[in-house]
């Protein structure tokens, strides 16, 4: 693979793109996935309105479904909080 030398301008643009990238909360991800599952608009339209790629939407959707499947199967294991661990140690 050939490495290309980037100009300082290209590096600045890349840094700005990285810094301004959208960060979605888990609640926003759930809302977007549920909107897609409702089928009111196409996935392409939904992604366009939300400003994300369809690949990201489908990854979130898959993660959402897998988490639901595990929960319904009875997998209730979760990470203990620090306070819970301290209580158990006492």
C-alpha positions in Angstrom: 0.0 0.0 0.0 1.4 3.4 -1.0 1.4 6.2 1.6 0.5 9.6 0.3 2.0 12.7 1.7 -0.8 15.0 2.9 -0.4 18.7 2.7 -0.8 20.8 5.8 -4.2 21.9 4.5 -5.5 18.4 4.1 -4.4 17.6 7.6 -6.2 20.6 9.0 -9.4 19.7 7.2 -9.2 16.1 8.5 -8.7 17.3 12.0 -11.7 19.6 11.7 -13.8 16.8 10.3 -12.8 14.6 13.2 -13.5 17.3 15.8 -16.9 18.1 14.4 -18.1 14.5 14.0 -21.5 13.9 15.5 -21.6 12.0 18.8 -25.0 10.3 19.4 -26.2 9.4 22.8 -27.7 6.0 23.4 -31.1 7.5 23.6 -30.7 9.2 20.2 -29.5 5.9 18.7 -32.5 4.1 20.1 -34.9 6.8 18.8 -33.3 6.6 15.3 -33.4 2.8 15.2 -37.0 2.7 16.3 -37.9 5.4 13.7 -36.4 3.1 11.1 -38.3 0.1 12.4 -41.6 2.0 12.3 -41.1 2.3 8.5 -42.7 5.7 8.2 -39.8 6.8 6.0 -37.3 4.8 4.1 -34.0 4.1 5.8 -32.2 6.2 3.2 -34.5 9.2 4.0 -34.1 8.7 7.7 -30.3 8.6 7.5 -30.2 11.6 5.3 -32.4 13.6 7.8 -30.3 12.5 10.8 -26.9 13.0 9.0 -25.5 9.5 9.3 -24.6 6.8 6.8 -26.9 3.8 6.3 -24.0 1.5 7.4 -24.0 3.2 10.8 -27.8 2.9 11.0 -27.7 -0.9 10.2 -24.9 -1.5 12.7 -26.9 0.3 15.4 -30.0 -1.7 14.4 -28.1 -5.0 14.6 -26.7 -4.1 18.0 -30.1 -3.1 19.2 -31.7 -6.4 18.1 -28.8 -8.5 19.5 -29.2 -6.7 22.9 -32.9 -7.3 22.9 -32.5 -11.0 22.0 -30.0 -11.5 24.8 -32.3 -9.8 27.3 -35.3 -11.9 26.2 -33.3 -15.0 26.5 -32.7 -14.3 30.1 -29.1 -13.0 30.0 -29.4 -10.4 32.7 -25.7 -10.2 33.5 -24.5 -6.7 33.7 -21.4 -4.9 34.9 -21.4 -4.1 38.6 -20.9 -0.5 39.6 -18.0 0.5 41.8 -20.3 1.0 44.8 -21.8 -2.4 44.4 -18.3 -4.0 44.3 -17.3 -2.1 47.4 -20.5 -3.2 49.3 -19.9 -6.8 48.3 -16.2 -6.7 49.5 -17.3 -5.4 52.9 
